[in-house]
Amino acid sequence: MAQNILTAINALKNTAVGRCRQRIEEAAQKARELRGRGQTEEEKARSGAATPQCGVTSILKRKHGL
């Protein structure tokens, strides 16, 4: 009986944590879209390789957001 209750509690906890992680990821995605062009880190890495780095200023802007 006690084992069934603990199993149910753990299942509810895992479900709640999963929902929280999903909400956090959705909020992070929304923040990325509001902040910039909506690119994820993977998309930035792919598109960053295609753009040539001209000077020191442009490199610092891309790297540090200056």
Buried (B, 14 or more C-beta within 10 A) or exposed (E): EEEEEEEEEEEEEEEEEEEEEEEEEEEEEEEBEEEEEEBEEEEBEEEEEEEEEEEEEEEEEEEEEE
